[in-house]
Amino acid sequence: MQQEADGQTDRLVRNERRGIGLALIVVFVLAATLIFGSDTRRALLAAMAVAIVTGVTWLGRRRPIDPRSDTPEKRQAVMHDELRQVAIAHAYKWAFFTLLGALATFCLLSVIVDITLPAQMLAALTVALGVTAFLAIFLFFDRD
Amino acid sequence: MKGEYLANRLKVRRAEKNLTQEALADLIGTTRKSINAIEMERMVPSTLLALKLARALDTTVEQIFFLASTNP
């Protein structure tokens, strides 16, 4: 029995995953721009983020989804997919523990080593780490 | 200690009905990815999805899902 490797629902799922993957890369690059201080590096990383967004958008346009197949039922099936719900639950849990672990490690390190980070940057990095961990874990558990 | 896990005969039942994963997914309003994950026993479906699967394959839940023992 052959599988329909390129069904319309599969393409919807792939598009969703591509969008999430893109968000992951952008958040990761933005976090990197925060970490690397020099203006040149920041500009380079920001340019990289723009290039990634442009590239992925262009790739997505090469094979558009047939609008007749993009029905509300199919979209609902993708959004309420059980594997997706399970992946979201796993991602919430593990992203939370990743954040706790990272903050605990940071606290311990700050006792041993003198770390001087502005509160704003620390908050931004915490958010970036949480989002990155959530998206990466979600993509892992939601894989085919 | 001997453990138990939820095994299934979904692939066999689906083949008997000559359905692809995509066709079965469309019948019950889910995605091929979920059907594949259930068949590979990477995911335990909800009761609702199990009942929908049984209805789509004209069988009972017990005919598709059963308890299997892990090796000690």
Backbone of each chain as ProteinMPNN parsed JSONL, in Angstrom:
{"seq_chain_A": "MQQEADGQTDRLVRNERRGIGLALIVVFVLAATLIFGSDTRRALLAAMAVAIVTGVTWLGRRRPIDPRSDTPEKRQAVMHDELRQVAIAHAYKWAFFTLLGALATFCLLSVIVDITLPAQMLAALTVALGVTAFLAIFLFFDRD", "coords_chain_A": {"N_chain_A": [[0.853, -1.196, 0.0], [0.736, 2.056, -1.023], [1.939, 5.214, 0.205], [0.481, 8.464, 0.283], [2.63, 10.674, -0.404], [2.64, 13.37, -0.762], [0.276, 14.731, 0.088], [-2.413, 17.131, 0.412], [-2.943, 17.902, 3.064], [-0.576, 17.163, 4.234], [1.099, 19.012, 3.055], [0.112, 21.339, 4.136], [0.791, 20.881, 6.797], [3.56, 20.812, 6.534], [4.014, 23.452, 5.767], [3.207, 24.776, 8.083], [5.126, 23.806, 9.863], [7.405, 24.807, 8.66], [7.044, 27.517, 9.067], [7.186, 27.624, 11.856], [9.765, 26.681, 12.252], [11.139, 28.719, 11.033], [10.509, 30.853, 12.741], [11.843, 29.936, 14.983], [14.524, 30.052, 14.133], [14.807, 32.79, 13.708], [14.354, 33.843, 16.286], [16.505, 32.671, 17.575], [18.652, 33.849, 16.21], [18.213, 36.515, 16.866], [18.638, 36.393, 19.617], [21.31, 35.773, 19.564], [22.299, 38.145, 18.549], [21.966, 39.738, 20.739], [23.759, 38.649, 22.52], [26.314, 38.826, 21.306], [28.329, 41.539, 21.411], [29.523, 43.525, 19.66], [28.949, 46.101, 17.215], [29.273, 45.547, 14.506], [29.057, 42.774, 14.335], [26.471, 42.494, 15.246], [25.034, 43.784, 13.22], [25.646, 42.09, 11.138], [24.429, 39.696, 11.981], [21.774, 40.523, 12.121], [21.318, 41.044, 9.438], [21.583, 38.47, 8.519], [19.322, 37.296, 9.65], [17.288, 38.618, 8.255], [17.887, 37.715, 5.688], [17.356, 34.982, 5.986], [14.595, 34.983, 6.533], [13.625, 36.087, 4.131], [14.553, 34.164, 2.293], [13.216, 31.781, 3.115], [10.552, 32.553, 2.817], [10.485, 32.936, 0.073], [11.006, 30.346, -0.801], [8.693, 29.102, 0.104], [6.812, 30.238, -1.566], [7.302, 29.12, -3.979], [5.996, 26.673, -4.219], [2.946, 26.898, -3.961], [0.053, 26.276, -1.871], [-2.756, 24.503, -3.049], [-5.591, 26.42, -3.317], [-8.156, 25.332, -3.293], [-7.884, 23.048, -1.862], [-7.186, 23.886, 0.589], [-9.068, 23.814, 2.834], [-11.374, 24.812, 5.473], [-11.837, 22.569, 7.086], [-9.61, 20.928, 6.703], [-7.608, 22.589, 7.624], [-8.433, 22.817, 10.253], [-8.089, 20.193, 11.035], [-5.328, 20.045, 10.99], [-4.637, 21.98, 12.904], [-5.867, 21.013, 15.24], [-4.726, 18.615, 15.547], [-3.843, 15.535, 17.064], [-1.243, 14.613, 17.618], [0.121, 16.965, 17.443], [-0.969, 18.355, 19.629], [-0.013, 16.787, 21.709], [2.701, 17.186, 21.328], [2.869, 19.916, 21.887], [2.223, 19.926, 24.614], [4.408, 18.452, 25.646], [6.447, 20.2, 24.888], [5.885, 22.545, 26.363], [6.329, 21.596, 28.955], [9.051, 20.694, 28.925], [10.398, 22.973, 28.082], [9.919, 24.645, 30.195], [11.35, 23.314, 32.256], [13.88, 23.509, 31.143], [14.307, 26.259, 31.245], [14.229, 26.66, 34.038], [16.468, 25.138, 34.764], [18.486, 26.522, 33.395], [18.383, 29.03, 34.623], [18.981, 28.33, 37.26], [21.575, 27.349, 36.901], [22.783, 29.695, 36.057], [22.522, 31.252, 38.387], [24.195, 29.82, 40.16], [26.632, 30.025, 38.791], [26.989, 32.774, 38.885], [27.674, 33.154, 41.472], [30.158, 32.002, 41.65], [31.677, 33.058, 39.474], [32.262, 36.42, 38.436], [29.625, 37.85, 37.059], [28.44, 40.306, 35.027], [25.61, 41.393, 33.93], [23.218, 43.412, 32.339], [19.9, 43.93, 33.68], [17.842, 44.079, 31.811], [18.903, 42.785, 29.567], [19.287, 40.258, 30.599], [16.648, 39.521, 31.11], [15.655, 39.551, 28.49], [17.213, 37.551, 27.312], [16.357, 35.369, 28.78], [13.698, 35.147, 27.935], [14.174, 34.656, 25.225], [15.556, 32.223, 25.381], [13.559, 30.586, 26.502], [11.579, 30.646, 24.48], [13.016, 29.628, 22.309], [13.684, 27.056, 23.269], [11.101, 25.997, 23.603], [10.067, 26.018, 20.936], [11.94, 24.425, 19.58], [11.741, 21.961, 20.923], [9.077, 21.401, 20.464], [9.079, 21.086, 17.645], [10.655, 18.821, 17.495], [9.124, 16.766, 18.795], [6.859, 16.824, 17.242], [7.471, 15.729, 14.873], [7.44, 13.825, 11.773]], "CA_chain_A": [[0.0, 0.0, 0.0], [1.603, 3.224, -1.081], [1.523, 6.388, 0.953], [0.445, 9.707, -0.471], [3.698, 11.431, 0.246], [2.479, 14.805, -0.935], [-1.124, 15.107, 0.237], [-2.58, 18.559, 0.721], [-2.798, 18.098, 4.506], [0.868, 17.097, 4.487], [1.71, 20.283, 2.646], [-0.283, 22.316, 5.167], [1.624, 20.591, 7.972], [4.932, 21.249, 6.21], [4.026, 24.918, 5.809], [3.16, 25.152, 9.503], [6.422, 23.495, 10.459], [8.379, 25.735, 8.099], [6.836, 28.792, 9.768], [7.695, 27.49, 13.226], [11.214, 26.583, 12.109], [11.592, 30.074, 10.721], [10.414, 31.626, 13.991], [12.92, 29.438, 15.844], [15.809, 30.59, 13.652], [14.821, 34.245, 13.921], [14.539, 34.085, 17.732], [17.88, 32.267, 17.87], [19.562, 34.876, 15.673], [18.026, 37.727, 17.679], [19.323, 36.152, 20.893], [22.751, 35.866, 19.284], [22.652, 39.565, 18.407], [22.048, 40.297, 22.093], [24.948, 38.133, 23.21], [27.532, 39.403, 20.715], [28.219, 42.969, 21.656], [29.999, 44.516, 18.687], [27.956, 46.59, 16.258], [29.464, 44.869, 13.219], [28.475, 41.437, 14.448], [25.013, 42.657, 15.358], [24.524, 44.112, 11.882], [25.792, 40.868, 10.335], [23.403, 38.738, 12.412], [20.461, 41.054, 11.716], [21.242, 40.818, 7.985], [21.37, 37.032, 8.364], [17.912, 37.04, 9.977], [16.491, 39.113, 7.117], [18.136, 36.805, 4.564], [16.653, 33.722, 6.268], [13.15, 35.227, 6.358], [13.387, 36.252, 2.695], [14.789, 32.874, 1.636], [12.16, 30.816, 3.427], [9.319, 33.045, 2.194], [10.61, 32.673, -1.358], [10.854, 28.89, -0.984], [7.283, 28.787, 0.316], [6.011, 30.714, -2.704], [7.561, 28.291, -5.168], [4.981, 25.615, -4.306], [1.806, 27.325, -3.148], [-0.98, 25.272, -1.602], [-3.956, 24.65, -3.863], [-6.604, 27.036, -2.436], [-9.355, 24.478, -3.181], [-7.634, 22.005, -0.861], [-6.951, 24.512, 1.893], [-10.411, 24.01, 3.377], [-11.37, 24.978, 6.94], [-11.783, 21.242, 7.732], [-8.216, 20.453, 6.695], [-6.852, 23.463, 8.517], [-8.848, 22.421, 11.608], [-7.435, 18.902, 11.302], [-3.914, 20.325, 11.276], [-4.518, 22.738, 14.153], [-6.304, 20.208, 16.386], [-4.099, 17.304, 15.419], [-3.483, 15.032, 18.399], [0.216, 14.579, 17.781], [0.498, 18.364, 17.675], [-1.334, 18.69, 21.009], [0.94, 16.072, 22.576], [3.995, 17.868, 21.171], [2.779, 21.2, 22.602], [2.298, 19.627, 26.053], [5.818, 18.106, 25.931], [7.282, 21.39, 24.705], [5.674, 23.408, 27.527], [6.964, 20.985, 30.136], [10.51, 20.659, 28.838], [10.9, 24.35, 27.995], [9.88, 25.141, 31.574], [12.489, 22.746, 32.989], [15.113, 24.075, 30.556], [14.449, 27.602, 31.805], [14.603, 26.519, 35.446], [17.855, 24.657, 34.786], [19.383, 27.594, 32.944], [18.425, 30.072, 35.658], [19.703, 27.776, 38.41], [22.992, 27.338, 36.519], [23.235, 31.094, 36.058], [22.662, 31.669, 39.792], [25.395, 29.184, 40.705], [27.793, 30.61, 38.124], [27.174, 34.165, 39.312], [28.329, 33.117, 42.788], [31.567, 31.645, 41.433], [32.296, 34.014, 38.549], [31.601, 37.735, 38.48], [28.908, 38.091, 35.799], [27.714, 41.588, 35.063], [24.682, 41.522, 32.802], [22.092, 44.282, 32.678], [18.663, 43.19, 33.933], [17.066, 44.009, 30.565], [19.472, 41.747, 28.699], [19.014, 38.972, 31.248], [15.233, 39.211, 30.858], [15.494, 39.247, 27.056], [17.827, 36.246, 27.047], [15.479, 34.348, 29.374], [12.567, 34.976, 27.011], [14.684, 34.027, 24.0], [15.843, 30.816, 25.682], [12.278, 29.896, 26.667], [10.921, 30.497, 23.167], [13.841, 28.718, 21.503], [13.509, 25.691, 23.797], [9.733, 25.562, 23.306], [9.894, 25.741, 19.499], [12.79, 23.297, 19.183], [11.178, 20.723, 21.483], [7.825, 21.164, 19.731], [9.403, 20.542, 16.319], [11.176, 17.457, 17.667], [8.056, 15.812, 19.109], [5.818, 16.906, 16.213], [8.043, 15.273, 13.595], [6.729, 12.727, 11.11]], "C_chain_A": [[0.89, 1.248, 0.0], [1.035, 4.373, -0.263], [1.441, 7.576, 0.016], [1.43, 10.652, 0.183], [3.46, 12.933, 0.174], [1.006, 15.21, -0.903], [-1.224, 16.569, 0.631], [-2.436, 18.833, 2.221], [-1.309, 18.072, 4.884], [1.539, 18.413, 4.145], [1.339, 21.395, 3.626], [0.599, 22.155, 6.401], [3.048, 21.094, 7.734], [5.045, 22.772, 6.276], [4.038, 25.427, 7.247], [4.53, 24.962, 10.137], [7.501, 24.448, 9.949], [8.279, 27.085, 8.817], [7.412, 28.745, 11.172], [9.221, 27.413, 13.216], [11.828, 27.953, 11.855], [11.596, 30.952, 11.972], [11.553, 31.237, 14.931], [14.257, 30.057, 15.442], [15.904, 32.088, 13.943], [15.054, 34.571, 15.397], [15.986, 33.78, 18.129], [18.866, 33.34, 17.416], [19.445, 36.175, 16.489], [18.725, 37.592, 19.035], [20.827, 36.277, 20.703], [23.178, 37.319, 19.143], [22.761, 40.242, 19.777], [23.364, 39.915, 22.764], [26.22, 38.782, 22.657], [27.424, 40.923, 20.716], [28.538, 43.903, 20.508], [28.938, 44.88, 17.652], [28.041, 45.861, 14.917], [28.806, 43.492, 13.244], [26.953, 41.517, 14.515], [24.399, 42.906, 13.985], [24.554, 42.867, 10.998], [24.682, 39.872, 10.685], [22.003, 39.206, 12.024], [20.256, 40.826, 10.216], [20.962, 39.345, 7.705], [19.9, 36.684, 8.619], [17.007, 37.457, 8.819], [16.639, 38.165, 5.928], [17.382, 35.495, 4.752], [15.162, 33.894, 6.009], [12.819, 35.319, 4.873], [13.5, 34.91, 1.973], [13.654, 31.898, 1.873], [10.832, 31.246, 2.811], [9.333, 32.747, 0.7], [10.417, 31.175, -1.644], [9.388, 28.484, -0.851], [6.418, 29.179, -0.869], [6.191, 29.859, -3.942], [6.51, 27.212, -5.344], [3.786, 26.004, -3.454], [0.795, 26.207, -2.966], [-2.192, 25.571, -2.468], [-5.079, 25.219, -2.986], [-7.852, 26.173, -2.27], [-9.165, 23.409, -2.102], [-7.434, 22.585, 0.531], [-8.305, 24.846, 2.528], [-10.334, 24.205, 4.886], [-11.258, 23.638, 7.664], [-10.339, 20.76, 7.823], [-7.358, 21.287, 7.641], [-7.154, 23.11, 9.982], [-8.158, 21.114, 11.997], [-5.967, 19.114, 11.663], [-3.764, 20.998, 12.642], [-4.874, 21.895, 15.378], [-5.75, 18.788, 16.341], [-3.602, 16.815, 16.784], [-1.985, 15.001, 18.642], [0.739, 15.987, 18.08], [0.208, 18.771, 19.12], [-0.367, 18.033, 22.002], [2.302, 16.785, 22.54], [3.999, 19.197, 21.923], [2.92, 20.968, 24.112], [3.737, 19.291, 26.46], [6.684, 19.362, 25.894], [7.129, 22.352, 25.881], [6.47, 22.893, 28.719], [8.488, 21.11, 30.064], [11.128, 22.044, 28.702], [10.932, 24.965, 29.399], [11.084, 24.624, 32.363], [13.817, 23.28, 32.448], [15.381, 25.456, 31.15], [14.888, 27.545, 33.261], [16.061, 26.123, 35.576], [18.829, 25.757, 34.427], [19.507, 28.678, 34.014], [19.185, 29.605, 36.892], [21.198, 27.768, 38.13], [23.562, 28.753, 36.559], [23.459, 31.597, 37.485], [23.946, 31.105, 40.402], [26.652, 29.816, 40.118], [28.071, 32.019, 38.633], [27.796, 34.248, 40.708], [29.824, 32.896, 42.601], [32.283, 32.714, 40.598], [31.534, 35.344, 38.638], [30.946, 38.012, 37.12], [28.141, 39.396, 35.922], [26.877, 41.724, 33.79], [23.567, 42.475, 33.208], [20.809, 43.471, 32.807], [17.836, 43.023, 32.658], [17.564, 42.891, 29.669], [19.182, 40.361, 29.273], [17.559, 38.542, 30.986], [15.023, 38.798, 29.413], [16.068, 37.881, 26.724], [16.97, 35.11, 27.618], [14.298, 34.07, 28.451], [13.026, 34.231, 25.76], [14.968, 32.546, 24.231], [14.545, 30.014, 25.803], [11.605, 29.625, 25.336], [11.692, 29.498, 22.303], [13.64, 27.267, 21.959], [12.125, 25.167, 23.436], [9.602, 25.153, 21.834], [10.709, 24.518, 19.068], [12.199, 21.979, 19.686], [9.872, 20.381, 20.77], [8.122, 20.524, 18.377], [9.922, 19.111, 16.419], [10.037, 16.454, 17.889], [6.975, 15.774, 18.028], [6.302, 16.36, 14.864], [7.266, 14.077, 13.054], [7.432, 11.397, 11.373]], "O_chain_A": [[1.69, 1.457, 0.912], [-0.174, 4.487, -0.066], [2.224, 7.692, -0.927], [1.129, 11.329, 1.165], [4.021, 13.687, 0.968], [0.544, 15.95, -1.772], [-0.265, 17.169, 1.116], [-1.881, 19.858, 2.616], [-0.85, 18.842, 5.728], [2.435, 18.872, 4.854], [2.147, 22.279, 3.911], [1.086, 23.13, 6.974], [3.66, 21.714, 8.605], [6.033, 23.313, 6.772], [4.76, 26.362, 7.592], [5.031, 25.833, 10.848], [8.395, 24.848, 10.695], [9.29, 27.712, 9.132], [8.045, 29.698, 11.628], [9.886, 28.006, 14.065], [12.884, 28.295, 12.387], [12.546, 31.69, 12.23], [12.15, 32.09, 15.589], [15.021, 30.524, 16.287], [16.946, 32.585, 14.369], [15.843, 35.456, 15.728], [16.607, 34.512, 18.9], [19.794, 33.694, 18.143], [20.442, 36.841, 16.764], [19.323, 38.544, 19.536], [21.532, 36.811, 21.558], [24.275, 37.694, 19.557], [23.533, 41.183, 19.96], [23.992, 40.711, 23.462], [27.086, 39.226, 23.411], [26.533, 41.501, 20.094], [27.914, 44.955, 20.373], [28.124, 44.04, 17.268], [27.025, 45.591, 14.276], [28.103, 43.099, 12.314], [26.247, 40.708, 13.913], [23.377, 42.318, 13.632], [23.634, 42.613, 10.22], [24.07, 39.278, 9.797], [21.151, 38.401, 11.647], [19.165, 40.463, 9.777], [20.213, 39.004, 6.789], [19.308, 35.881, 7.897], [16.078, 36.736, 8.453], [15.664, 37.847, 5.248], [16.83, 34.953, 3.795], [14.538, 33.063, 5.351], [11.857, 34.71, 4.406], [12.653, 34.563, 1.149], [13.179, 31.257, 0.936], [10.068, 30.406, 2.334], [8.316, 32.352, 0.13], [9.75, 30.797, -2.607], [8.899, 27.633, -1.594], [5.409, 28.532, -1.148], [5.351, 29.863, -4.842], [6.16, 26.861, -6.471], [3.624, 25.498, -2.343], [0.691, 25.305, -3.798], [-2.606, 26.721, -2.611], [-5.482, 24.578, -2.015], [-8.534, 26.254, -1.249], [-10.128, 22.926, -1.508], [-7.504, 21.868, 1.529], [-8.637, 26.014, 2.73], [-9.35, 23.815, 5.514], [-10.656, 23.565, 8.735], [-9.896, 20.257, 8.855], [-6.502, 20.767, 8.357], [-6.263, 23.104, 10.832], [-7.704, 20.946, 13.129], [-5.433, 18.437, 12.542], [-2.89, 20.642, 13.432], [-4.258, 22.041, 16.433], [-6.248, 17.886, 17.014], [-3.02, 17.576, 17.556], [-1.515, 15.322, 19.733], [1.671, 16.169, 18.864], [1.019, 19.44, 19.76], [0.038, 18.64, 22.993], [2.959, 16.962, 23.566], [5.006, 19.568, 22.527], [3.63, 21.701, 24.801], [4.23, 19.774, 27.479], [7.542, 19.565, 26.753], [8.117, 22.916, 26.352], [7.179, 23.64, 29.393], [9.132, 21.569, 31.007], [12.25, 22.272, 29.153], [11.852, 25.707, 29.742], [11.758, 25.39, 33.051], [14.767, 23.478, 33.206], [16.51, 25.787, 31.511], [15.79, 28.271, 33.68], [16.802, 26.685, 36.383], [19.868, 25.914, 35.067], [20.6, 29.181, 34.276], [19.936, 30.369, 37.498], [22.001, 28.127, 38.992], [24.676, 28.977, 37.033], [24.446, 32.276, 37.767], [24.69, 31.819, 41.074], [27.61, 30.108, 40.835], [29.224, 32.417, 38.795], [28.37, 35.271, 41.083], [30.65, 33.503, 43.283], [33.349, 33.205, 40.971], [30.328, 35.374, 38.883], [31.625, 38.362, 36.154], [27.302, 39.562, 36.807], [27.371, 42.115, 32.732], [23.026, 42.359, 34.307], [20.639, 42.453, 32.135], [17.214, 41.984, 32.438], [16.778, 42.145, 29.085], [18.874, 39.42, 28.541], [17.277, 37.381, 30.687], [14.316, 37.832, 29.127], [15.48, 37.131, 25.944], [16.868, 34.036, 27.026], [13.939, 32.917, 28.212], [12.364, 33.303, 25.294], [14.66, 31.711, 23.381], [14.44, 28.906, 25.277], [11.121, 28.521, 25.084], [11.1, 28.638, 21.651], [13.45, 26.369, 21.139], [11.987, 24.02, 23.011], [9.09, 24.077, 21.525], [10.236, 23.685, 18.295], [12.164, 20.993, 18.951], [9.593, 19.212, 20.502], [7.491, 19.536, 18.003], [9.665, 18.288, 15.541], [9.997, 15.409, 17.24], [6.251, 14.784, 17.916], [5.627, 16.509, 13.845], [6.533, 13.41, 13.784], [6.981, 10.355, 10.897]]}, "seq_chain_B": "MKGEYLANRLKVRRAEKNLTQEALADLIGTTRKSINAIEMERMVPSTLLALKLARALDTTVEQIFFLASTNP", "coords_chain_B": {"N_chain_B": [[10.276, -6.158, 36.884], [7.343, -6.864, 35.029], [6.217, -4.939, 32.399], [3.456, -3.195, 30.804], [2.191, -2.163, 27.651], [0.435, -0.102, 25.245], [-0.401, -1.663, 22.41], [-0.989, -1.954, 18.836], [-3.082, -2.897, 15.984], [-3.366, -1.321, 13.837], [-2.208, -0.736, 11.332], [-2.528, -3.114, 9.922], [-5.329, -3.395, 9.896], [-5.97, -1.144, 8.462], [-4.784, -1.704, 6.043], [-6.353, -3.859, 5.283], [-8.683, -2.561, 4.661], [-7.857, -1.219, 2.535], [-6.846, 1.41, 2.641], [-5.043, 4.461, 2.509], [-2.685, 6.109, 4.701], [-3.165, 8.813, 4.606], [-5.773, 8.907, 3.555], [-7.228, 7.659, 5.578], [-6.732, 9.43, 7.651], [-8.045, 11.695, 6.675], [-10.643, 10.756, 6.771], [-11.212, 10.673, 9.507], [-10.657, 13.174, 10.373], [-8.054, 14.032, 11.093], [-4.414, 14.225, 10.953], [-2.037, 12.747, 8.605], [0.34, 12.418, 9.846], [-0.283, 11.957, 12.547], [-1.614, 9.5, 12.336], [0.477, 7.936, 11.432], [2.204, 8.145, 13.631], [0.7, 6.791, 15.555], [0.559, 4.232, 14.45], [3.256, 3.555, 14.511], [3.54, 3.301, 17.143], [4.369, 5.429, 18.646], [2.755, 7.226, 19.744], [0.014, 7.42, 21.959], [-3.308, 7.248, 21.241], [-6.132, 9.45, 21.956], [-9.198, 8.562, 23.686], [-11.347, 9.385, 22.178], [-10.245, 9.657, 19.588], [-9.468, 7.015, 19.169], [-11.951, 5.738, 19.113], [-13.032, 6.957, 16.867], [-11.29, 5.992, 14.93], [-11.863, 3.27, 15.048], [-14.513, 3.305, 14.191], [-14.221, 4.308, 11.592], [-12.865, 2.217, 10.442], [-14.644, 0.185, 10.518], [-14.795, -1.524, 12.785], [-14.073, -2.689, 16.157], [-12.766, -0.926, 19.022], [-11.231, -2.602, 20.59], [-10.398, -4.484, 18.772], [-8.497, -3.177, 17.407], [-6.731, -1.952, 19.23], [-4.681, -3.202, 21.867], [-3.444, -4.656, 24.944], [-0.028, -5.153, 25.427], [2.795, -7.056, 26.527], [5.876, -5.918, 27.861], [9.266, -7.007, 27.374], [10.755, -8.8, 30.082]], "CA_chain_B": [[8.811, -6.155, 36.827], [6.885, -6.879, 33.646], [5.352, -3.789, 32.105], [2.504, -3.341, 29.703], [2.025, -0.967, 26.826], [-0.678, -0.196, 24.3], [0.007, -2.014, 21.045], [-2.154, -1.868, 17.94], [-3.07, -3.545, 14.678], [-3.952, -0.303, 12.958], [-1.664, -0.85, 9.973], [-3.158, -4.293, 9.308], [-6.746, -3.067, 9.661], [-6.004, -0.125, 7.402], [-4.467, -2.403, 4.794], [-7.542, -4.665, 4.922], [-9.67, -1.628, 4.074], [-7.175, -0.604, 1.395], [-6.805, 2.865, 2.849], [-3.722, 5.04, 2.801], [-2.69, 6.867, 5.956], [-3.787, 10.114, 4.309], [-7.222, 8.717, 3.393], [-7.778, 7.386, 6.912], [-6.656, 10.697, 8.398], [-9.131, 12.553, 6.17], [-11.922, 10.203, 7.234], [-11.465, 10.948, 10.927], [-10.361, 14.572, 10.662], [-6.746, 14.278, 11.705], [-3.382, 14.288, 9.913], [-1.318, 11.508, 8.331], [1.412, 12.371, 10.847], [-0.833, 11.319, 13.751], [-1.857, 8.084, 12.017], [1.791, 7.306, 11.386], [2.724, 8.062, 15.009], [-0.042, 5.733, 16.255], [0.998, 2.947, 13.889], [4.627, 3.278, 14.964], [3.419, 3.231, 18.603], [5.048, 6.575, 19.255], [1.732, 8.04, 20.394], [-1.208, 6.741, 22.395], [-4.395, 8.172, 20.879], [-7.183, 9.676, 22.958], [-10.355, 7.66, 23.531], [-12.145, 9.907, 21.068], [-9.598, 9.298, 18.318], [-9.529, 5.551, 19.045], [-13.326, 5.409, 18.703], [-13.189, 7.403, 15.475], [-10.535, 5.049, 14.105], [-12.639, 2.022, 14.998], [-15.702, 3.534, 13.347], [-13.791, 4.448, 10.195], [-12.394, 0.91, 9.938], [-15.748, -0.77, 10.724], [-14.403, -2.54, 13.759], [-14.158, -2.184, 17.534], [-11.495, -0.413, 19.541], [-10.444, -3.751, 21.084], [-9.814, -5.183, 17.626], [-7.344, -2.391, 16.932], [-5.78, -1.713, 20.325], [-4.62, -4.244, 22.893], [-2.309, -4.525, 25.861], [1.073, -6.092, 25.179], [3.785, -7.047, 27.615], [7.273, -5.641, 27.499], [10.147, -8.081, 27.814], [11.258, -8.558, 31.439]], "C_chain_B": [[8.355, -6.074, 35.371], [5.925, -5.711, 33.42], [4.403, -4.078, 30.965], [2.436, -2.037, 28.918], [0.891, -1.2, 25.825], [-0.137, -0.466, 22.896], [-1.215, -1.891, 20.136], [-1.953, -2.611, 16.623], [-3.62, -2.579, 13.618], [-3.492, -0.466, 11.511], [-2.342, -1.995, 9.222], [-4.605, -3.988, 8.943], [-6.887, -2.07, 8.51], [-5.729, -0.771, 6.04], [-5.652, -3.237, 4.326], [-8.603, -3.802, 4.239], [-9.105, -0.911, 2.848], [-7.174, 0.934, 1.469], [-5.36, 3.307, 3.049], [-3.827, 5.772, 4.139], [-3.416, 8.198, 5.761], [-5.315, 9.977, 4.221], [-7.887, 8.472, 4.741], [-7.799, 8.666, 7.757], [-7.787, 11.632, 7.97], [-10.487, 12.076, 6.683], [-12.24, 10.607, 8.677], [-11.071, 12.366, 11.342], [-9.086, 14.801, 11.443], [-5.697, 14.327, 10.592], [-2.696, 12.936, 9.757], [-0.208, 11.288, 9.371], [0.94, 11.648, 12.111], [-1.06, 9.826, 13.514], [-0.532, 7.322, 12.027], [2.362, 7.125, 12.799], [2.014, 6.969, 15.803], [0.423, 4.368, 15.759], [2.393, 2.555, 14.37], [4.692, 3.153, 16.486], [4.266, 4.285, 19.296], [4.047, 7.44, 20.003], [0.541, 7.172, 20.775], [-2.373, 7.681, 22.086], [-5.377, 8.361, 22.025], [-8.319, 8.684, 22.704], [-11.189, 8.086, 22.323], [-11.553, 9.486, 19.723], [-9.64, 7.789, 18.087], [-10.913, 5.122, 18.564], [-13.571, 5.813, 17.254], [-12.477, 6.455, 14.511], [-11.324, 3.756, 13.925], [-13.855, 2.185, 14.084], [-15.31, 3.612, 11.871], [-13.373, 3.115, 9.6], [-13.431, -0.193, 10.143], [-15.369, -1.887, 11.681], [-14.56, -1.962, 15.173], [-12.773, -1.71, 17.982], [-10.596, -1.583, 19.972], [-9.789, -4.536, 19.948], [-8.577, -4.45, 17.106], [-6.282, -2.274, 18.029], [-5.831, -2.83, 21.358], [-3.39, -4.018, 23.774], [-1.26, -5.579, 25.522], [2.083, -5.96, 26.297], [5.161, -6.688, 27.081], [8.113, -6.81, 27.989], [10.702, -7.791, 29.196], [12.752, -8.227, 31.41]], "O_chain_B": [[8.909, -5.312, 34.579], [4.955, -5.528, 34.156], [4.534, -5.077, 30.257], [2.605, -0.95, 29.471], [0.456, -2.328, 25.594], [0.499, 0.391, 22.282], [-2.34, -1.741, 20.614], [-0.832, -2.908, 16.21], [-4.251, -2.988, 12.644], [-4.289, -0.347, 10.58], [-2.686, -1.868, 8.046], [-5.055, -4.28, 7.835], [-7.809, -2.157, 7.7], [-6.352, -0.433, 5.033], [-5.93, -3.319, 3.129], [-9.322, -4.264, 3.353], [-9.784, -0.105, 2.213], [-7.46, 1.632, 0.496], [-4.563, 2.612, 3.678], [-4.924, 6.021, 4.639], [-4.172, 8.647, 6.622], [-6.053, 10.814, 4.74], [-8.963, 9.0, 5.021], [-8.76, 8.937, 8.477], [-8.411, 12.283, 8.808], [-11.367, 12.882, 6.989], [-13.396, 10.852, 9.02], [-11.142, 12.716, 12.52], [-9.029, 15.646, 12.337], [-6.046, 14.455, 9.418], [-2.758, 12.087, 10.647], [0.132, 10.159, 9.723], [1.668, 10.831, 12.675], [-0.745, 8.995, 14.366], [-0.437, 6.216, 12.559], [2.931, 6.08, 13.117], [2.634, 6.294, 16.626], [0.653, 3.457, 16.554], [2.675, 1.38, 14.606], [5.762, 2.928, 17.051], [4.804, 4.064, 20.38], [4.434, 8.291, 20.804], [0.116, 6.304, 20.012], [-2.422, 8.793, 22.611], [-5.448, 7.545, 22.944], [-8.389, 8.053, 21.65], [-11.67, 7.253, 21.555], [-12.268, 9.018, 18.837], [-9.823, 7.332, 16.959], [-11.034, 4.244, 17.709], [-14.237, 5.097, 16.505], [-12.979, 6.153, 13.428], [-11.44, 3.221, 12.822], [-14.175, 1.293, 13.298], [-15.987, 3.05, 11.009], [-13.508, 2.899, 8.395], [-13.129, -1.372, 9.961], [-15.603, -3.063, 11.402], [-15.115, -0.877, 15.351], [-11.755, -2.058, 17.385], [-9.384, -1.569, 19.757], [-8.754, -5.175, 20.14], [-7.721, -5.042, 16.448], [-5.092, -2.473, 17.783], [-6.904, -3.34, 21.681], [-2.45, -3.31, 23.414], [-1.58, -6.756, 25.353], [2.216, -4.911, 26.928], [5.552, -7.104, 25.991], [7.718, -7.521, 28.913], [11.088, -6.655, 29.473], [13.353, -7.992, 32.459]]}, "name": "protein", "num_of_chains": 2, "seq": "MQQEADGQTDRLVRNERRGIGLALIVVFVLAATLIFGSDTRRALLAAMAVAIVTGVTWLGRRRPIDPRSDTPEKRQAVMHDELRQVAIAHAYKWAFFTLLGALATFCLLSVIVDITLPAQMLAALTVALGVTAFLAIFLFFDRDMKGEYLANRLKVRRAEKNLTQEALADLIGTTRKSINAIEMERMVPSTLLALKLARALDTTVEQIFFLASTNP"}
